[in-house]
Amino acid sequence: MPPRIGLVTRDPESWCSDQLLKSMMKKGIDPLWFSLPDLVAKVRVRPYVTTKDGINLIEELGAILIRPIGRGSLEEIIFRLDVLRGLERKGLLVINPPRSIEISADKYRSLMLMEEQGIKVPPTIATEDAEAAMQAFQELGGDVVIKPIFGSRGMGIGRVNDPETAWRIFHALSYTRHVLYIQKFIPHGTRDIRLFVIGDRVIASMYREADSWKTNIDRGARPVPFKPSKELEELAIKVTKTIGCKIAGVDVMESQEGYIVNEINSQPGFRGLQLVTNVNIADEIINYILENIRR
């Protein structure tokens, strides 16, 4: 009988989680779903990690697949990652590895690591000082995108090309103790590319076409079939390995400078992508986990 796989999800009926659970059951796997706030972690008391219902994760599971770890305070998020690291040290396969989740969630850290590996990313300046942010605004050409340093799905992102508006936004964010994370706006039309990487393969990809420069599917962009070149596949795999992910969504913009990597998502949704590919993405994910449990 195949080893049992745990699925970390806030909602087992959400589309991606439902597809993953169905894929597991189709392969004869008895899945266990839970959310990270459900866990009870122990030190010098056994079992080390259980669900609130008392299920011993180390004994019951061969692997854990993480969908979004959920909203929380800084303390809650650090604790959840600590628990996952502990499970990993006890020999449980955790995908994605907690370290890669931590890195990819931090836009500045992930871009810094990619740039160190020679991967082209948008020119970016981060600071806590509003006046320094105004200097960055000018240095980056007076047309910038400001983002939360932690965030996803295009939430909280805005384009600013007016100095007075920039001044007001930077001072407001600085006053409320936010890091000012500013990127040069890269003209890329109204589309970008999402590549879905599992292990060392790009298993599916798409254009995300929108009516504006924002191209998130959750913000109304449309998935369009796209076949990447070998160069683009190698770029996406390099990005994924740089961050340490085993499964990732890599977002790439086409620009006059060539391909520019915008972001990496360590817990990518795939509902839109599934509409434009013949590959069963959930099956590919579960197959990869089963192969790595055996190893």
C-alpha positions in Angstrom: 0.0 0.0 0.0 1.4 3.5 -0.8 2.6 5.6 2.1 0.2 8.0 3.6 0.6 11.7 2.5 -0.4 14.7 4.6 -1.8 17.7 2.9 -1.5 21.1 4.6 -4.5 23.1 3.6 -6.9 25.6 5.1 -9.7 24.3 3.0 -9.7 20.7 1.6 -12.6 21.7 -0.7 -10.6 24.5 -2.4 -10.0 23.6 -6.1 -6.2 22.8 -5.9 -6.5 20.9 -2.6 -9.5 18.9 -3.9 -7.5 17.9 -7.0 -4.6 16.8 -4.9 -6.7 14.7 -2.6 -8.5 13.1 -5.5 -5.2 12.2 -7.1 -4.0 10.6 -3.9 -7.1 8.5 -3.5 -6.9 7.5 -7.2 -3.5 6.1 -6.4 -4.6 4.2 -3.4 -3.2 6.7 -0.9 -5.2 7.4 2.3 -4.6 11.2 2.6 -4.6 13.2 5.8 -5.4 16.9 5.5 -4.9 19.4 8.3 -4.0 23.1 8.7 -0.8 24.1 10.5 -2.7 25.9 13.4 -4.1 22.4 14.2 -0.7 21.0 15.1 0.6 20.4 18.6 4.4 20.3 18.9 6.3 18.9 21.9 9.9 19.0 23.2 11.0 16.1 25.5 7.4 14.8 25.3 6.4 12.2 22.8 5.0 12.0 20.2 6.8 15.1 18.9 4.1 16.5 16.6 0.5 15.5 16.5 -2.7 17.0 15.1 -5.2 18.3 17.7 -6.9 15.0 17.3 -3.8 13.1 18.4 -2.6 11.7 15.1 1.2 11.2 15.2 2.6 12.7 12.0 6.0 11.0 12.1 4.5 7.6 12.5 1.5 8.0 10.2 2.9 9.9 7.2 5.6 9.3 4.6 5.4 12.9 3.4 3.7 16.3 3.8 2.7 18.5 0.9 2.2 22.1 1.8 -0.4 24.3 0.3 -0.5 27.9 1.7 0.7 27.9 5.3 -2.0 30.5 6.1 -2.1 34.0 7.5 -0.7 34.7 10.9 1.3 36.9 13.1 5.1 36.9 12.8 5.2 34.6 15.8 2.7 32.2 14.4 4.5 32.0 11.0 7.9 31.4 12.6 6.4 28.7 14.9 4.8 26.9 11.9 8.0 26.9 10.0 9.9 25.7 13.1 7.5 22.7 13.4 8.0 21.8 9.7 11.7 22.0 10.1 11.5 19.7 13.1 9.5 17.2 11.1 12.0 17.4 8.3 14.9 16.7 10.7 13.0 13.6 12.0 13.1 12.2 8.5 9.7 13.2 7.1 9.7 14.4 3.5 8.3 18.0 3.5 7.5 19.6 0.2 8.4 22.3 -0.3 11.2 22.4 2.2 10.5 24.9 5.0 13.7 26.9 4.1 12.6 27.4 0.5 9.1 28.5 1.7 10.7 31.1 4.0 13.0 32.4 1.2 10.4 32.6 -1.5 8.0 34.4 0.8 10.6 37.2 1.2 10.7 39.0 -2.1 13.9 40.9 -1.3 15.8 37.8 -0.1 14.7 35.7 -3.1 15.6 38.4 -5.6 19.0 39.0 -3.9 19.8 35.2 -4.2 18.7 35.1 -7.8 20.8 38.1 -8.8 23.8 36.6 -7.1 23.4 33.6 -9.4 23.3 35.8 -12.5 19.6 35.6 -13.0 18.1 38.8 -14.5 15.6 40.4 -12.1 14.0 43.9 -12.0 16.2 46.7 -10.6 15.0 46.9 -7.0 15.7 49.2 -4.0 14.4 48.5 -0.5 14.6 50.9 2.5 12.8 51.8 5.6 13.4 55.6 5.1 10.8 57.6 3.1 13.4 60.2 1.9 15.7 57.4 0.7 12.7 55.9 -1.1 12.2 59.2 -3.0 15.8 59.1 -4.1 15.2 55.5 -5.2 12.1 56.6 -7.1 14.3 59.0 -9.2 17.1 56.5 -9.5 14.7 53.9 -11.0 13.5 56.4 -13.6 10.4 57.9 -11.9 8.2 54.9 -12.9 8.1 52.2 -10.3 6.1 49.4 -8.8 5.8 49.3 -5.1 5.0 46.0 -3.4 4.7 44.5 0.1 7.9 42.6 0.8 5.7 39.7 1.9 2.6 39.1 -0.2 1.1 37.1 -3.0 -1.7 37.1 -5.7 -0.9 40.7 -6.7 -2.3 42.1 -3.5 -1.0 45.5 -2.4 0.9 46.2 -5.6 0.8 49.6 -7.2 2.5 51.4 -10.0 3.6 55.0 -9.2 5.0 57.5 -11.8 4.1 60.8 -10.1 6.6 62.3 -7.5 3.9 63.8 -5.3 1.9 60.5 -5.2 5.2 58.6 -4.5 6.0 61.0 -1.6 2.6 60.5 0.0 2.7 56.7 -0.4 6.3 56.3 0.9 5.7 58.5 3.9 2.4 56.7 4.8 4.0 53.3 4.5 7.1 54.4 6.5 4.8 55.8 9.2 3.0 52.5 9.5 6.4 50.7 9.8 6.5 49.0 6.4 9.6 48.3 4.3 9.6 50.3 1.1 10.2 47.7 -1.6 10.5 49.5 -4.9 11.1 48.1 -8.4 11.7 49.8 -11.7 8.6 49.3 -13.9 9.5 46.9 -16.7 7.3 47.4 -19.8 6.0 44.0 -20.7 2.7 44.7 -22.4 -0.3 43.1 -20.7 1.1 39.5 -20.3 3.8 37.5 -18.6 4.7 33.8 -18.4 4.1 31.3 -15.6 6.2 28.2 -15.7 5.3 25.3 -13.3 8.4 23.4 -12.2 8.5 20.0 -10.5 11.9 18.7 -9.6 14.1 19.4 -12.6 11.3 19.7 -15.2 9.0 22.3 -16.4 5.8 20.3 -16.6 3.4 23.0 -17.8 3.4 26.7 -18.7 1.1 29.5 -19.9 0.9 33.1 -20.8 -1.2 35.1 -18.3 -2.9 37.8 -20.4 -4.7 40.7 -18.8 -6.2 44.1 -19.6 -3.5 46.0 -17.8 0.1 45.5 -16.6 -1.1 43.3 -13.7 -1.2 39.7 -14.8 -2.3 37.7 -11.8 -5.0 35.1 -12.6 -6.6 36.0 -9.2 -6.9 39.5 -10.5 -8.7 38.6 -13.7 -5.9 37.6 -16.1 -6.6 34.9 -18.7 -4.6 31.7 -19.1 -3.3 31.1 -22.7 -1.4 28.1 -23.9 2.3 28.6 -24.2 5.2 26.3 -25.1 8.5 27.5 -23.6 11.9 27.4 -25.3 14.7 25.3 -23.8 16.3 28.5 -22.7 13.2 29.5 -20.7 12.8 26.1 -19.2 16.5 26.1 -18.1 16.0 29.6 -16.6 12.9 28.4 -14.6 14.7 25.4 -13.3 17.7 27.5 -12.3 15.5 29.9 -10.4 13.8 27.0 -8.6 17.1 25.4 -7.6 18.5 28.7 -6.4 15.6 29.1 -3.9 15.6 25.4 -3.0 12.1 24.6 -4.1 11.0 21.2 -5.3 7.7 22.5 -6.7 7.3 26.1 -7.9 5.6 28.6 -10.1 8.1 30.9 -11.8 6.9 34.2 -13.2 8.9 35.7 -16.1 8.4 38.9 -18.1 9.4 39.4 -21.7 11.2 42.8 -22.1 13.5 44.6 -24.4 16.3 43.2 -22.2 15.1 39.7 -22.7 13.6 37.5 -20.0 13.3 39.0 -16.5 12.3 36.9 -13.6 9.7 38.7 -11.5 8.9 36.2 -8.7 8.9 32.6 -7.6 5.9 31.1 -5.7 6.6 28.1 -3.5 3.0 27.2 -3.1 1.6 27.9 -6.5 -2.0 27.4 -7.5 -2.7 25.7 -10.8 -6.4 26.0 -11.6 -5.8 28.5 -14.4 -2.8 26.6 -15.8 -4.8 23.3 -15.8 -7.2 24.8 -18.2 -4.6 25.1 -20.9 -2.5 22.0 -20.5 -3.1 18.3 -21.1 -0.8 17.4 -18.2 -2.6 16.4 -15.0 -0.7 18.7 -12.6 -2.1 17.1 -9.4 -1.0 13.7 -10.6 2.5 15.0 -11.5 2.9 16.5 -8.0 1.8 13.3 -6.2 4.0 11.1 -8.5 7.0 13.3 -7.6 6.3 12.9 -3.9 5.9 9.1 -4.2 9.2 8.9 -6.1 11.1 10.9 -3.5 9.6 8.9 -0.6 11.0 5.8 -2.1 14.4 7.4 -2.4 
